[in-house]
Amino acid sequence: MSQDNLITLYSKKADEHVVTSRNKKKFANADKLSLMKFSKKLRKRVEFTETKKMHKKK
């Protein structure tokens, strides 16, 4: 897996990060990717949005 295609997704509800790959050809014009993924903390599907870097916990 190429490091160029890796992105970090963040969920505000779960305060959780997920690292996944992004298809550059398919989402070339998209600003921020938003996906419904399973949260291990909440044990249900929540929306994760693309971030530039990891949020620091307070």
DAFEN-V521434 format. One record per pair of residues at least 12 apart in sequence whose ideal C-beta (glycine too) atoms are under 10 Angstrom apart, sorted by the first residue. I is the first residue (numbers start at 1). J is the second residue. D is the distance in Angstrom with one decimal. If there is no record, write none. Layout:
BEGIN
i;j;d
I;J;D
I;J;D
END
This chain:
BEGIN
i;j;d
1;20;10.0
1;21;6.0
2;21;7.9
2;24;9.4
3;21;9.8
4;21;9.5
4;22;9.3
4;24;7.7
5;20;9.1
5;21;4.6
5;22;5.4
5;23;7.4
5;24;6.2
6;19;6.0
6;20;7.4
6;21;5.9
6;22;7.6
7;19;7.3
7;20;6.4
7;21;7.3
7;22;4.8
7;27;9.7
7;32;9.5
7;33;6.7
7;50;5.4
7;51;8.1
7;52;9.1
8;20;8.4
8;48;9.3
8;49;9.9
8;50;7.2
8;51;5.2
8;52;7.7
8;53;6.9
8;54;6.1
8;55;9.3
9;22;9.6
9;32;9.8
9;33;7.4
9;34;8.4
9;35;6.5
9;37;6.9
9;47;9.3
9;48;3.7
9;49;6.5
9;50;5.9
9;51;7.1
10;48;6.4
10;49;6.2
10;50;8.0
10;51;4.6
10;52;9.9
10;53;9.7
10;54;7.9
10;55;6.2
11;35;9.9
11;36;10.0
11;37;7.8
11;39;6.0
11;41;8.6
11;42;8.4
11;46;5.0
11;47;6.6
11;48;4.8
11;49;7.7
12;46;8.8
12;47;8.6
12;48;9.4
12;49;8.2
12;55;9.3
13;39;7.4
13;41;9.0
13;42;6.8
13;44;9.5
13;46;5.0
13;47;7.7
13;48;9.5
14;37;9.7
14;38;9.9
14;39;4.1
14;40;8.1
14;41;4.6
14;42;5.0
14;43;9.7
14;44;9.1
14;46;5.6
14;47;9.8
14;48;8.5
15;39;9.6
15;41;7.4
15;42;9.8
15;55;8.1
15;57;7.8
16;37;9.4
16;39;5.7
16;40;7.1
16;41;5.4
16;42;8.2
16;46;8.3
16;48;8.0
17;48;8.6
17;51;8.0
17;53;10.0
17;54;5.8
17;55;7.5
18;35;8.8
18;37;6.1
18;38;9.3
18;39;8.7
18;40;9.2
18;48;5.8
19;54;9.3
20;33;9.0
20;35;7.9
20;37;8.1
20;48;8.6
20;50;9.5
22;35;10.0
22;50;7.8
27;50;9.5
30;50;8.8
31;50;8.6
32;49;5.8
32;50;4.5
32;51;8.3
32;52;9.6
33;48;8.7
33;49;7.3
33;50;4.3
33;51;10.0
34;47;6.1
34;48;7.2
34;49;4.8
34;50;7.1
35;47;7.3
35;48;5.4
35;49;8.1
35;50;8.6
36;48;7.6
END
